[in-house]
Amino acid sequence: MWPDPPTEMSVTTLAEIEACPRQWALRTADYPGLWERRGYPPHLHLGAVAGTVVHHAAETVTKALIRAGCPSIHDPAAPGVMKSLGGYTSTISGCIDRVLDHFAGNPRAARRLDAAARLLRARVPELRARTQTMLSRVRVPPEALPQSEGRSADERRPLTTGVFAEVELHARPIRWTGRADFLVVSPRACVITDLKTGARDEAHEFQIRVYALLWSRDAELNPTRRLADRLVLAYEDAEVHLDAPSNAELDDMEHDIVARGVAAIKAVSQLPPEARPDRDRCPRCLVRQLCPEYWAGQTQRTIAELAAVDGRGDVEVTIVRRHGPLSWDAVVDNCAVRLPGAAVLLRADANLPELRPSRRVRLLSVRLSGHDHIATEASCAAMIASIGNASEVFLVGS
């Protein structure tokens, strides 16, 4: 069943719907046959998980510093704060557990969860260095410490002087929401800071400007409609300081995002929502295995060049017979670099009992070899598709 349109819009939701309404719908629908949580089970991507661990660790330490009245990690009292947390290694290990707990019961992550835990623990020194670099970007003006009344923004009461972490902002009249990593409110200034563990992106600037709008429109946390004075994007390698929008700029932004939000809701209200195939975006879509438009011949032809260069790709096949203990003969149903009916030899690093004769399967992120060019004949030599630890196998039909 297709999901209902979102009741509140966010920057992330808007961007996803504008890119492809079908992707948002497939990702957020319910799948009771797979698991009990809402949405399609997320993919466990080690790089993204490592970034989330660093983000959580930096937030954990910063919250502890704020509670202790330390304006930065360089404050003389900061070592005592770190000691109370058990040190960086203990903090990061706890964050690894916290992030991986999110994947418990996730059928897409079951095969990789133990390996991911081992790899992340082996990278603790690297994650510690990244966390320390991130923390060096966080500085709090002394007049904003300690946090007002020792409370968080979750209580939905006016925020006066203080430093507030993970602030849920709601502009209820326009039905928009967002979560700012840190909001510093002092007599001199109001600063919104967002921690970013990935590469710089212009979309981050739009996101934090929307946070400035939501802060100005949040009648519960900011009844006086105080404006943000400064916006900070804290990356691991640098800080980007932005001028906060003026009242006039906020009014223009509100008009723009409201209109875009209305269009996005209209797009996902159509059943089924429109699919918008894209050469660069589709191969990275985390629900492409569910999308008929992705596997259509036209879409596969548009991504053929990318698959041929990268050496990895997706292929939909029908199993013919077992070839060996860990290999199967199959024929292509859909693939970017081979025509339907072409022979393909599947090789795996473990036994996959779901691969049985006549079974139709979609294989994601497999290593493709024997395809130096796009095949023009279905009868050419068999392509080899190697199923590794990062690959995924999905059954088509019952």
BATOR-112133 format. One record per residue (C-alpha): residue in three letters; x, y, z. Coordinates in steps of 0.25 Angstrom, whole numbers, plus 5000, padded with zeros to 4 digits. Example, Ala and Ser with C-alpha at 12.3 -4.5 7.8 and 13.67 -1.06 7.14 Angstrom:
BEGIN
ala, 5049, 4982, 5031 .
ser, 5055, 4996, 5029 .
//
This chain:
BEGIN
met, 5000, 5000, 5000 .
trp, 5005, 5014, 4996 .
pro, 5008, 5023, 5008 .
asp, 5000, 5035, 5011 .
pro, 5007, 5049, 5008 .
pro, 5016, 5055, 5019 .
thr, 5008, 5063, 5029 .
glu, 5020, 5072, 5031 .
met, 5031, 5075, 5021 .
ser, 5046, 5075, 5023 .
val, 5058, 5079, 5015 .
thr, 5061, 5064, 5013 .
thr, 5047, 5060, 5010 .
leu, 5046, 5071, 5000 .
ala, 5059, 5068, 4993 .
glu, 5055, 5053, 4992 .
ile, 5041, 5055, 4986 .
glu, 5046, 5066, 4976 .
ala, 5057, 5056, 4971 .
cys, 5047, 5044, 4970 .
pro, 5033, 5043, 4976 .
arg, 5034, 5028, 4974 .
gln, 5047, 5026, 4982 .
trp, 5041, 5034, 4994 .
ala, 5028, 5026, 4993 .
leu, 5035, 5012, 4992 .
arg, 5045, 5016, 5004 .
thr, 5034, 5021, 5013 .
ala, 5023, 5010, 5011 .
asp, 5020, 4999, 5021 .
tyr, 5026, 4985, 5019 .
pro, 5019, 4977, 5029 .
gly, 5024, 4964, 5022 .
leu, 5039, 4968, 5024 .
trp, 5039, 4975, 5038 .
glu, 5031, 4982, 5048 .
arg, 5037, 4996, 5046 .
arg, 5032, 5007, 5037 .
gly, 5038, 5008, 5023 .
tyr, 5047, 4999, 5015 .
pro, 5059, 4993, 5022 .
pro, 5071, 5003, 5020 .
his, 5083, 4998, 5014 .
leu, 5096, 4997, 5023 .
his, 5106, 5005, 5016 .
leu, 5119, 5005, 5024 .
gly, 5124, 5019, 5020 .
ala, 5110, 5025, 5024 .
val, 5110, 5018, 5037 .
ala, 5124, 5022, 5040 .
gly, 5120, 5037, 5038 .
thr, 5108, 5035, 5047 .
val, 5117, 5029, 5058 .
val, 5126, 5042, 5057 .
his, 5114, 5051, 5057 .
his, 5108, 5044, 5070 .
ala, 5121, 5044, 5077 .
ala, 5123, 5059, 5074 .
glu, 5109, 5062, 5079 .
thr, 5111, 5053, 5092 .
val, 5124, 5060, 5096 .
thr, 5118, 5074, 5093 .
lys, 5106, 5072, 5101 .
ala, 5115, 5067, 5113 .
leu, 5124, 5079, 5111 .
ile, 5112, 5088, 5111 .
arg, 5106, 5082, 5124 .
ala, 5120, 5084, 5131 .
gly, 5120, 5099, 5126 .
cys, 5132, 5097, 5117 .
pro, 5132, 5106, 5104 .
ser, 5141, 5096, 5096 .
ile, 5149, 5084, 5096 .
his, 5161, 5092, 5099 .
asp, 5156, 5097, 5112 .
pro, 5164, 5093, 5124 .
ala, 5152, 5086, 5130 .
ala, 5150, 5078, 5117 .
pro, 5160, 5066, 5121 .
gly, 5151, 5064, 5133 .
val, 5139, 5063, 5125 .
met, 5145, 5053, 5115 .
lys, 5149, 5045, 5127 .
ser, 5135, 5045, 5132 .
leu, 5130, 5039, 5119 .
gly, 5141, 5028, 5119 .
gly, 5150, 5034, 5109 .
tyr, 5149, 5035, 5094 .
thr, 5150, 5021, 5091 .
ser, 5139, 5017, 5100 .
thr, 5130, 5028, 5095 .
ile, 5132, 5024, 5081 .
ser, 5130, 5009, 5084 .
gly, 5117, 5013, 5090 .
cys, 5113, 5021, 5078 .
ile, 5116, 5009, 5069 .
asp, 5107, 5000, 5077 .
arg, 5096, 5011, 5077 .
val, 5097, 5012, 5062 .
leu, 5097, 4997, 5059 .
asp, 5086, 4995, 5068 .
his, 5077, 5003, 5058 .
phe, 5080, 4991, 5049 .
ala, 5076, 4980, 5058 .
gly, 5064, 4972, 5052 .
asn, 5067, 4978, 5038 .
pro, 5067, 4967, 5028 .
arg, 5076, 4975, 5018 .
ala, 5087, 4976, 5029 .
ala, 5087, 4963, 5035 .
arg, 5098, 4957, 5026 .
arg, 5107, 4969, 5028 .
leu, 5104, 4973, 5043 .
asp, 5115, 4965, 5050 .
ala, 5126, 4969, 5039 .
ala, 5122, 4983, 5040 .
ala, 5124, 4983, 5055 .
arg, 5138, 4977, 5053 .
leu, 5142, 4987, 5043 .
leu, 5136, 4999, 5051 .
arg, 5144, 4995, 5063 .
ala, 5156, 4993, 5055 .
arg, 5155, 5008, 5051 .
val, 5153, 5013, 5065 .
pro, 5166, 5021, 5064 .
glu, 5162, 5028, 5051 .
leu, 5148, 5031, 5056 .
arg, 5154, 5037, 5069 .
ala, 5163, 5046, 5061 .
arg, 5151, 5050, 5052 .
thr, 5143, 5053, 5065 .
gln, 5154, 5061, 5071 .
thr, 5155, 5069, 5058 .
met, 5140, 5071, 5058 .
leu, 5140, 5076, 5073 .
ser, 5150, 5086, 5070 .
arg, 5140, 5093, 5061 .
val, 5130, 5095, 5073 .
arg, 5132, 5107, 5082 .
val, 5121, 5113, 5091 .
pro, 5121, 5127, 5096 .
pro, 5123, 5127, 5111 .
glu, 5111, 5136, 5113 .
ala, 5102, 5124, 5108 .
leu, 5107, 5115, 5118 .
pro, 5102, 5108, 5126 .
gln, 5089, 5103, 5118 .
ser, 5077, 5111, 5123 .
glu, 5070, 5103, 5134 .
gly, 5078, 5091, 5131 .
arg, 5067, 5086, 5121 .
ser, 5066, 5083, 5106 .
ala, 5058, 5088, 5095 .
asp, 5049, 5076, 5095 .
glu, 5041, 5082, 5106 .
arg, 5035, 5092, 5095 .
arg, 5036, 5104, 5104 .
pro, 5043, 5117, 5100 .
leu, 5058, 5116, 5099 .
thr, 5065, 5128, 5106 .
thr, 5080, 5128, 5109 .
gly, 5087, 5114, 5107 .
val, 5092, 5104, 5097 .
phe, 5082, 5094, 5092 .
ala, 5086, 5081, 5085 .
glu, 5077, 5074, 5074 .
val, 5066, 5084, 5074 .
glu, 5053, 5080, 5067 .
leu, 5048, 5093, 5060 .
his, 5034, 5094, 5056 .
ala, 5027, 5104, 5047 .
arg, 5013, 5099, 5049 .
pro, 5005, 5109, 5041 .
ile, 5013, 5105, 5029 .
arg, 5015, 5090, 5033 .
trp, 5030, 5090, 5032 .
thr, 5040, 5084, 5042 .
gly, 5055, 5082, 5044 .
arg, 5065, 5077, 5054 .
ala, 5077, 5087, 5057 .
asp, 5089, 5080, 5063 .
phe, 5092, 5092, 5072 .
leu, 5085, 5105, 5075 .
val, 5093, 5116, 5084 .
val, 5084, 5127, 5090 .
ser, 5092, 5138, 5097 .
pro, 5089, 5153, 5100 .
arg, 5099, 5156, 5089 .
ala, 5095, 5146, 5078 .
cys, 5087, 5134, 5073 .
val, 5095, 5124, 5065 .
ile, 5091, 5111, 5058 .
thr, 5101, 5101, 5056 .
asp, 5100, 5088, 5048 .
leu, 5111, 5077, 5048 .
lys, 5114, 5071, 5035 .
thr, 5123, 5058, 5033 .
gly, 5122, 5057, 5018 .
ala, 5127, 5066, 5007 .
arg, 5122, 5080, 5005 .
asp, 5109, 5082, 4997 .
glu, 5102, 5094, 4993 .
ala, 5089, 5087, 4999 .
his, 5095, 5089, 5013 .
glu, 5094, 5104, 5012 .
phe, 5080, 5103, 5007 .
gln, 5077, 5093, 5019 .
ile, 5083, 5102, 5030 .
arg, 5076, 5115, 5024 .
val, 5063, 5107, 5025 .
tyr, 5066, 5104, 5040 .
ala, 5067, 5119, 5042 .
leu, 5054, 5121, 5036 .
leu, 5048, 5110, 5044 .
trp, 5054, 5116, 5057 .
ser, 5048, 5130, 5054 .
arg, 5034, 5123, 5052 .
asp, 5034, 5114, 5064 .
ala, 5024, 5120, 5073 .
glu, 5027, 5110, 5084 .
leu, 5042, 5112, 5085 .
asn, 5043, 5126, 5080 .
pro, 5030, 5134, 5083 .
thr, 5038, 5147, 5081 .
arg, 5042, 5143, 5066 .
arg, 5056, 5146, 5069 .
leu, 5065, 5144, 5057 .
ala, 5077, 5136, 5056 .
asp, 5090, 5145, 5055 .
arg, 5099, 5134, 5049 .
leu, 5099, 5121, 5043 .
val, 5111, 5111, 5044 .
leu, 5113, 5098, 5036 .
ala, 5124, 5090, 5043 .
tyr, 5131, 5081, 5034 .
glu, 5142, 5072, 5038 .
asp, 5153, 5080, 5030 .
ala, 5147, 5094, 5032 .
glu, 5136, 5103, 5037 .
val, 5127, 5111, 5027 .
his, 5120, 5123, 5033 .
leu, 5108, 5129, 5026 .
asp, 5100, 5142, 5028 .
ala, 5087, 5139, 5034 .
pro, 5075, 5143, 5025 .
ser, 5068, 5156, 5028 .
asn, 5053, 5157, 5030 .
ala, 5050, 5160, 5016 .
glu, 5059, 5148, 5011 .
leu, 5052, 5139, 5021 .
asp, 5038, 5143, 5015 .
asp, 5043, 5140, 5001 .
met, 5048, 5127, 5006 .
glu, 5035, 5123, 5013 .
his, 5027, 5126, 5000 .
asp, 5037, 5118, 4992 .
ile, 5037, 5105, 5001 .
val, 5022, 5106, 5004 .
ala, 5020, 5105, 4988 .
arg, 5030, 5094, 4986 .
gly, 5024, 5086, 4998 .
val, 5010, 5087, 4992 .
ala, 5016, 5082, 4979 .
ala, 5023, 5071, 4986 .
ile, 5011, 5066, 4993 .
lys, 5003, 5067, 4980 .
ala, 5013, 5058, 4974 .
val, 5013, 5047, 4984 .
ser, 4998, 5047, 4985 .
gln, 4997, 5042, 4971 .
leu, 4996, 5026, 4971 .
pro, 5006, 5021, 4967 .
pro, 5015, 5033, 4969 .
glu, 5023, 5037, 4957 .
ala, 5037, 5030, 4955 .
arg, 5047, 5040, 4950 .
pro, 5059, 5031, 4944 .
asp, 5072, 5038, 4945 .
arg, 5086, 5032, 4940 .
asp, 5094, 5037, 4952 .
arg, 5083, 5036, 4963 .
cys, 5077, 5022, 4960 .
pro, 5089, 5013, 4962 .
arg, 5090, 5019, 4976 .
cys, 5075, 5018, 4980 .
leu, 5073, 5009, 4992 .
val, 5060, 5004, 4987 .
arg, 5063, 5002, 4972 .
gln, 5061, 4987, 4974 .
leu, 5046, 4990, 4976 .
cys, 5044, 5000, 4964 .
pro, 5039, 4994, 4951 .
glu, 5044, 5007, 4943 .
tyr, 5058, 5004, 4948 .
trp, 5058, 4991, 4942 .
ala, 5052, 4995, 4929 .
gly, 5061, 4994, 4916 .
gln, 5061, 5009, 4914 .
thr, 5066, 5012, 4928 .
gln, 5076, 5001, 4927 .
arg, 5082, 5007, 4914 .
thr, 5084, 5020, 4921 .
ile, 5092, 5015, 4932 .
ala, 5100, 5005, 4923 .
glu, 5112, 5014, 4921 .
leu, 5113, 5016, 4936 .
ala, 5113, 5001, 4939 .
ala, 5123, 4997, 4928 .
val, 5133, 5007, 4934 .
asp, 5131, 5004, 4949 .
gly, 5131, 4989, 4947 .
arg, 5120, 4988, 4957 .
gly, 5105, 4988, 4954 .
asp, 5091, 4982, 4956 .
val, 5085, 4970, 4948 .
glu, 5072, 4963, 4948 .
val, 5073, 4948, 4944 .
thr, 5066, 4935, 4944 .
ile, 5074, 4923, 4950 .
val, 5075, 4912, 4940 .
arg, 5083, 4902, 4949 .
arg, 5094, 4900, 4959 .
his, 5108, 4901, 4953 .
gly, 5116, 4898, 4965 .
pro, 5116, 4898, 4980 .
leu, 5116, 4913, 4980 .
ser, 5112, 4917, 4966 .
trp, 5100, 4916, 4957 .
asp, 5096, 4917, 4942 .
ala, 5086, 4928, 4939 .
val, 5080, 4936, 4927 .
val, 5079, 4951, 4927 .
asp, 5065, 4957, 4929 .
asn, 5069, 4972, 4930 .
cys, 5083, 4977, 4931 .
ala, 5090, 4990, 4927 .
val, 5102, 4983, 4919 .
arg, 5095, 4970, 4914 .
leu, 5083, 4968, 4905 .
pro, 5071, 4959, 4911 .
gly, 5074, 4944, 4909 .
ala, 5089, 4946, 4910 .
ala, 5096, 4935, 4918 .
val, 5102, 4939, 4932 .
leu, 5110, 4931, 4942 .
leu, 5107, 4935, 4956 .
arg, 5118, 4933, 4966 .
ala, 5116, 4936, 4981 .
asp, 5125, 4936, 4994 .
ala, 5115, 4928, 5001 .
asn, 5104, 4918, 4999 .
leu, 5091, 4925, 4995 .
pro, 5079, 4915, 4997 .
glu, 5070, 4925, 4990 .
leu, 5077, 4923, 4977 .
arg, 5069, 4911, 4971 .
pro, 5065, 4907, 4957 .
ser, 5054, 4916, 4951 .
arg, 5055, 4926, 4962 .
arg, 5056, 4940, 4957 .
val, 5065, 4949, 4965 .
arg, 5070, 4964, 4965 .
leu, 5085, 4965, 4969 .
leu, 5090, 4978, 4973 .
ser, 5104, 4983, 4973 .
val, 5111, 4971, 4967 .
arg, 5124, 4971, 4961 .
leu, 5122, 4969, 4946 .
ser, 5133, 4963, 4937 .
gly, 5134, 4959, 4922 .
his, 5126, 4971, 4918 .
asp, 5137, 4980, 4912 .
his, 5126, 4986, 4903 .
ile, 5111, 4986, 4903 .
ala, 5107, 4972, 4897 .
thr, 5099, 4973, 4884 .
glu, 5096, 4958, 4883 .
ala, 5089, 4950, 4894 .
ser, 5097, 4938, 4890 .
cys, 5111, 4944, 4893 .
ala, 5121, 4938, 4903 .
ala, 5115, 4937, 4917 .
met, 5117, 4949, 4926 .
ile, 5121, 4946, 4941 .
ala, 5114, 4953, 4952 .
ser, 5121, 4952, 4965 .
ile, 5113, 4953, 4978 .
gly, 5121, 4959, 4989 .
asn, 5119, 4963, 5003 .
ala, 5114, 4977, 4998 .
ser, 5104, 4971, 4988 .
glu, 5089, 4968, 4991 .
val, 5080, 4958, 4986 .
phe, 5065, 4960, 4984 .
leu, 5055, 4950, 4980 .
val, 5045, 4955, 4969 .
gly, 5031, 4950, 4972 .
ser, 5027, 4938, 4981 .
//
